[in-house]
Amino acid sequence: MHEPIIGANVDDLRMSIKKGIPFIAQHAFRAVELPGVSEEVARGPLNESGRRHIARFVRSHGLQLGSLTADVAGTRFTDSATVQERVDKTCQILSLSRDLGTNVVTASIPSLVDPTTDEPSELALEALRRVGEQADRTGAFYAIRPAFDSPETIANVLSQVGCDSLRIALDPAVLVMTGNDPYKMLEQHAERIVLSHLRDARAGGSERVGEETAIGEGDVNLMGILAILGAAQYGGVHILRHTNSNTPREDIARGFDTIKDILPP
């Protein structure tokens, strides 16, 4: 079995790309995840030369670009007032991913269910079809990170959209925080997972959402998650994340050491 590729997200470090990528490389990570909506990524490389510079900068530090995030704040696929903005910006990031040399764009997805029917939202289905068409054109995967929806709901959504470029990024922490079971998501969708986010959290339930913790201090069984992904021959990148730390650089460096200790032999 090949050694898992562990990366970090520059945004979590609260550093610029220029400073964050060397930090990630110095701490023995092998991949990086960049925020596709940031000024540096989305608006900085306005021309082909600028995009090539970012790609070269990542490679020059011995890293691979594992993915771009497309977390467009304040927008939802189920909200008629913001869905067009989300689709447009997501499609732009998918185009950017091709130019930067990664084939995975991932985004956190609130519930895709219409609350009035408990069925997949028609607005969301149409939006995902349009995003999927752009992913097809760019040769990329758009990997949603489910939070509130069950594995069965996600399967229903993906089946109705019918686009192979729509995949799943597994974030077990967000599932634990929302009272869902990451193992069920993994068991039902192992073949659809193209990205893994390694994050820890304390469990939530029906009346409250849990909270993120440092790696190894929460209720996520990361050893079990990594073992199942390995057994399923998952070959993608694992991005270690800690989004709300007061000392992000120290916590992410410690998190890397913890992950290395629990990796399956």
Secondary structure, DSSP 8 states (H G I E B T S, - for coil): ----EEEEEHHHHT--HHHHHHHHHHTT--EEEEETTSIIIIIS--SHHHHHHHHHHHHHTT-EEEEEE---TT--TT-TTTHHHHHHHHHHHHHHHHHHT--EEEEEE---EETTTTEE-HHHHHHHHHHHHHHHHHT-EEEEEESSS-HHHHHHHHHHH--TTEEEEE-HHHHHHTT--HHHHHHHHGGGEEEEEE-EEE---SS---EEE-TTSSS--HHHHHHHHHHTT--SEEEE--SS-SSHHHHHHHHHHHHHHHS--
